[in-house]
Amino acid sequence: MADFGNNATCRGNRQVSGFISQLKLFVFKEALAFMNDNPRKPACRYCLASLVLFCILVGCAAERVPVTFAAFESENLNEKLASGDYTSKVDNLLVIVDTSATMNKRYLYEAFETNVTPSLLDVELEILRQFNQTIPEIELKAGIRTYGFGSCQSWGFTVERLKIGPYKKESFDQALDSIECAGGGSPLDYALEQASVDMESLEGQTAIIVLSDGAGRLDKDAYWALDELKKAHPDRVCVHTISLGKDRGMLAGAGKCGYAATAEAISTASGMAEFVEKVFLKSNRRRF
């Protein structure tokens, strides 16, 4: 039987969720009453539809049920560094986390052992905790930002959850704990634009990791933002993706540098270690 330990990943804000639910109910009742009393019903139906759409976009779509994942024991990549066969190739890490409304959907794959069926957001945060555990002891600066919209994002399209600074595992985990809910659309282009600004104060090579249920689906705005980021920082950035949905890695390919992974592929200690190695390490072994 799996040891679930104390590795709880849900920090859902139930009070905010309850308030949003009551607000939605109030809006629906008022809109229906208005439509019944007003002879201009076509216009009223338009008002009602607009109000419904507003509630969907700005609310924390669902109350998160506490989820506990099976204990994770990371592989030790420090041994590869100590051998001298590998060295670090990355100076900075920027993680971009999807907190749009679709992340409230259930994660239906069986890659992770949990007490209940987790949401995509639960899995996303657990992946990052395991990723954090697996990163070897290298000198690194790190930052985390989320993208979405609504109260979960402080009414902005992208929020800095961890200000870029010296990488510390404890600070990284604390930043993940601050991500409590998901809502709104998926303005990945805003997050990429801000990531480019974040990089202005950085030196050396930067790895950007984008997590999403649609990390591979590249609309024209995200493509433009990625292209501008690459132009602003030529030969200094690689974009990697971790997909929790059906779309697989086109964003990494569009960046001309980076690796595309799926949640299932990195759900094991060996799979995660392989991904972390690809992102951070380079081999010093001579090829003949």
C-alpha positions in Angstrom: 0.0 0.0 0.0 1.3 3.5 -0.9 2.6 5.7 1.9 0.8 9.0 1.4 2.6 10.7 4.3 1.9 14.4 4.8 2.5 15.4 1.3 -0.8 17.3 0.9 -1.0 19.5 -2.1 -4.3 21.2 -1.7 -4.5 24.6 -0.1 -8.0 25.5 -1.4 -9.5 28.8 -0.2 -12.9 27.5 0.8 -14.2 30.9 2.0 -13.4 32.6 -1.3 -14.9 29.6 -3.2 -18.1 29.8 -1.1 -18.4 33.6 -1.7 -18.0 33.1 -5.4 -20.7 30.5 -5.4 -23.1 32.7 -3.6 -22.3 35.6 -5.9 -23.1 33.5 -9.0 -26.4 32.4 -7.5 -27.4 36.0 -6.7 -26.5 37.1 -10.2 -28.5 34.3 -11.8 -31.6 35.1 -9.7 -31.4 38.8 -10.4 -30.9 38.3 -14.1 -33.8 35.9 -14.4 -36.1 38.2 -12.5 -35.1 41.1 -14.7 -35.7 39.1 -17.8 -39.2 38.0 -16.7 -40.2 41.6 -15.8 -38.7 43.2 -18.9 -40.6 43.0 -22.3 -37.3 43.4 -24.3 -36.5 39.7 -23.7 -34.0 39.3 -26.6 -31.8 42.0 -25.1 -32.3 40.6 -21.6 -31.2 37.2 -22.8 -28.0 38.8 -24.1 -27.5 40.5 -20.6 -28.0 37.1 -18.9 -25.6 35.4 -21.2 -23.0 38.1 -20.5 -23.5 37.8 -16.8 -23.1 34.0 -16.9 -19.9 34.3 -19.0 -18.6 36.8 -16.5 -19.2 34.5 -13.6 -17.5 31.6 -15.3 -14.4 33.7 -16.3 -13.7 35.5 -13.0 -14.7 32.9 -10.4 -12.7 30.1 -8.8 -14.6 27.6 -10.7 -14.7 24.8 -8.1 -14.0 24.2 -4.5 -10.8 22.0 -4.4 -11.0 18.8 -2.5 -7.9 18.0 -0.4 -5.7 15.7 -2.3 -2.8 13.6 -1.0 -0.2 12.1 -3.3 1.9 9.1 -2.6 5.4 9.9 -1.1 8.0 10.7 -3.7 11.7 9.9 -3.4 13.8 11.7 -6.0 16.9 10.3 -7.7 20.2 11.8 -6.7 21.6 13.8 -9.7 24.4 15.2 -7.5 26.4 12.0 -8.1 26.6 12.8 -11.8 27.9 16.3 -11.0 30.4 14.9 -8.5 31.8 12.5 -11.1 32.8 15.3 -13.3 31.0 13.8 -16.3 28.3 16.4 -16.1 28.2 20.2 -15.4 25.3 22.7 -15.2 24.3 24.5 -18.4 21.6 26.8 -16.8 22.0 29.9 -14.7 18.4 30.9 -14.3 15.0 29.1 -14.1 11.6 30.7 -14.8 8.6 28.5 -14.2 5.2 29.6 -15.8 2.2 27.9 -14.3 -1.2 27.6 -15.9 -3.9 28.7 -13.4 -6.7 29.2 -15.8 -10.2 27.8 -15.3 -9.5 24.5 -17.2 -7.1 23.5 -14.5 -10.1 22.8 -12.3 -10.9 19.7 -14.5 -10.3 16.3 -13.1 -7.0 14.6 -14.1 -8.2 11.2 -15.5 -4.9 9.5 -16.1 -3.6 7.0 -13.6 0.0 8.2 -13.5 -0.2 9.5 -9.9 -1.3 7.5 -6.9 -3.7 9.7 -4.8 -6.4 9.3 -2.2 -9.0 10.9 -4.5 -9.1 11.9 -8.2 -7.0 15.1 -8.4 -7.6 18.2 -10.5 -5.2 19.3 -13.2 -4.0 22.0 -10.8 -3.3 19.5 -8.1 -1.2 17.4 -10.4 0.5 20.5 -11.8 1.6 21.6 -8.3 2.7 18.1 -7.4 4.9 17.8 -10.5 6.6 21.0 -9.5 7.2 19.8 -6.0 8.8 16.6 -7.4 10.7 18.7 -9.9 12.0 20.9 -7.0 13.1 17.8 -5.0 15.0 16.5 -8.1 17.0 19.6 -9.0 20.6 19.0 -8.0 22.8 21.3 -6.0 23.7 23.9 -8.6 24.1 27.6 -8.4 20.9 29.0 -9.8 18.4 31.8 -9.8 14.7 30.9 -9.9 11.3 32.5 -10.2 7.7 31.4 -10.6 4.7 33.2 -12.2 1.2 32.1 -12.9 -1.3 33.1 -15.6 -5.1 33.1 -15.8 -7.6 35.7 -14.6 -10.0 36.5 -11.8 -9.7 36.6 -8.0 -7.2 33.7 -8.1 -4.9 36.0 -10.1 -5.5 39.1 -8.0 -7.5 40.4 -11.1 -4.4 40.4 -13.3 -3.4 38.1 -16.2 -0.1 37.1 -14.7 1.2 37.1 -11.1 4.8 36.7 -9.8 4.6 34.0 -7.2 8.4 33.8 -6.5 10.5 36.8 -7.2 13.6 35.9 -9.1 16.5 35.3 -6.8 18.9 32.7 -5.5 17.3 29.2 -5.8 16.2 27.7 -2.5 14.1 24.5 -2.3 12.2 25.9 0.7 11.3 29.2 -1.0 10.2 27.3 -4.2 7.8 25.1 -2.2 6.4 28.1 -0.3 5.7 29.8 -3.6 3.8 26.7 -4.8 1.7 26.8 -1.6 0.6 30.3 -2.5 -1.2 29.0 -5.6 -4.6 28.1 -4.1 -7.0 28.1 -7.0 -7.5 28.6 -10.8 -9.9 30.7 -12.9 -10.3 32.7 -16.1 -8.8 32.3 -19.6 -5.3 31.3 -20.7 -3.3 34.4 -21.4 0.0 32.7 -21.9 1.2 35.5 -24.1 1.0 37.9 -21.1 3.1 35.5 -19.0 5.7 35.1 -21.8 5.9 38.9 -22.3 6.5 39.4 -18.6 9.0 36.6 -18.5 11.0 38.5 -21.1 11.0 41.6 -18.8 12.0 39.4 -15.9 15.1 38.2 -17.9 16.4 41.8 -18.5 18.2 41.7 -15.1 19.6 38.2 -15.6 22.9 37.0 -16.9 23.8 33.7 -18.5 21.5 30.9 -19.8 17.8 30.8 -18.8 15.5 27.8 -18.8 11.8 28.6 -19.0 9.3 25.8 -18.2 5.7 26.2 -19.1 3.1 23.9 -17.5 -0.4 23.7 -18.9 -3.2 21.3 -20.0 -2.6 22.9 -23.5 1.1 23.8 -23.4 1.4 22.5 -27.0 -1.5 24.5 -28.4 0.2 27.6 -29.7 -2.2 30.5 -30.7 -0.9 33.4 -32.6 -0.6 35.7 -29.5 1.5 33.1 -27.6 3.6 32.5 -30.7 4.2 36.2 -31.2 5.2 36.6 -27.5 7.6 33.6 -27.7 9.2 35.0 -30.8 9.7 38.4 -29.3 11.2 36.8 -26.2 13.7 34.9 -28.3 14.6 38.0 -30.2 15.1 40.0 -27.1 17.4 37.3 -25.6 19.0 35.6 -28.5 20.8 32.3 -27.7 20.1 32.8 -24.0 16.9 31.0 -23.4 15.4 27.5 -23.9 11.7 26.9 -23.5 10.5 23.5 -22.1 7.0 22.3 -21.7 5.1 19.9 -19.4 1.7 19.1 -20.7 -1.2 17.7 -18.7 -3.5 17.5 -21.7 -3.7 16.1 -25.2 -1.5 18.8 -26.8 2.1 17.7 -26.9 5.0 20.1 -27.0 4.6 22.4 -30.0 5.6 25.4 -27.9 9.0 23.9 -27.1 9.5 23.1 -30.8 8.5 26.6 -31.8 11.2 28.0 -29.4 13.8 26.1 -31.4 15.3 25.0 -28.1 13.8 22.9 -25.3 12.2 19.6 -24.4 8.6 18.6 -24.3 7.4 16.3 -21.6 4.1 14.9 -20.5 2.8 14.6 -16.9 2.7 10.8 -17.4 6.3 10.6 -18.6 7.7 12.4 -15.6 5.4 10.9 -13.0 8.2 8.4 -11.8 11.4 9.3 -10.1 13.4 8.1 -13.1 11.2 10.0 -15.6 11.5 13.2 -13.6 15.3 12.8 -13.2 15.7 12.4 -17.0 13.7 15.6 -17.6 15.7 17.6 -15.0 18.9 16.3 -16.4 17.9 17.4 -19.9 17.0 20.9 -18.7 19.9 21.6 -16.4 22.9 19.4 -17.2 25.3 18.8 -20.1 27.7 15.9 -20.5 31.4 16.4 -20.5 32.1 13.1 -22.1 33.9 13.2 -25.4 32.1 11.6 -28.3 34.1 9.6 -30.8 
